[in-house]
């Protein structure tokens, strides 16, 4: 796997990567899209991994205050945690990592990220990058470059765990290797990157210097 490459740190996206928030996204964003006359099914496919403000601005809806709408969506999402669950196997996987060797890098605002991680039982990392920390959100590489910097390593020495196209592009643009978590994918994904259905059957193997090798214990990993 990765030609036995060892990594200085792991950088994890949040939604769809360490936790499943799809029920909330579909409720909150689906209602918003319906109010604005959008094709709900088509629209929901475009929101994953991207900051709310960027999603709304991209639509260019006339008369819509993107900042105001994003703040209201944030309030609605923070208030709704029903059905948020950890991705299978992630809790034991994260628990085995050295705390100084991993970070959460999410497009979500910090308050929302903390609320969802608490709901899913995800441990709060020492290092976190959220949507407010960068000027340019995913697919720009800024968030992953910042995550690596805060951990004191180069992004090219990191492994990014992602699920959404915007995040995959961000990790790749940062110069990191990328593994795609497919646990919440409803349709097949075309990607050149390693794909993992869940964290079951994988583990991080550290060496004497603290560098980590991603290893598989089962046949759950596919290229």
Phi, psi and omega in degrees: 000126185054030180053040179061025177293140177256146186242144178284332182198159175248135178242121185248126162296169182256285185297125179083352183244313173248342177216158180254110179244015184304318179303320179292314180302316182293323179290307187287308181288328177297316178296319179298314180297320179296319179298331182261012173072026180268159171287103189301311183300315180291321182294319183298336178288346187257355190266346189287132174081005184238143178297145181304315182299323180289321178299314182291316179300322181297330181289329180061039181289130181295136176076008182260125175274102187299320181295316180296317180295320180295320179295320178293319177298321178299314178300317181294321181288323178296325182283348186241104178239010182294124176091003178283127184224154175288149172295137182309129176086351188289327184296314179289327179296313180293322182298334182273353183275143172299130186299336180273004185245011178212158181212155169265131179232101188234153174280347181290150171297156186302315182300319179291318180299315180296321180295317182289320179296320177297319180296325182270353182078019179283129179295140178287126182281162173294328185238130179216139172241128180238178186301331182284346189278349183229152177282321181247118180279177176305138018273005173298150185278358190308316184295318180286327174296320180291320178300315178296317181299317181294334177274353179079028180228169175274143179300328180293346178259012183250157171248123179264131175256121186220170175225337188252149181306318181297320179288322176300315179296322180295315179296317180294319180294334178283349180093009181271161166281154186229136169239137185256123177270123187254012187303326184257004182287129179267346180225153178303144182249133176263114181207151177275353186271160176301136179242137179230130182291326179197186178269358176295131176085005174238157179205158175261128181250109181277151173258188185293340180263000180090358175289149188241136175254130176274119184240153178249143178254349181225188178264027185281354184257133179229144178270000000 
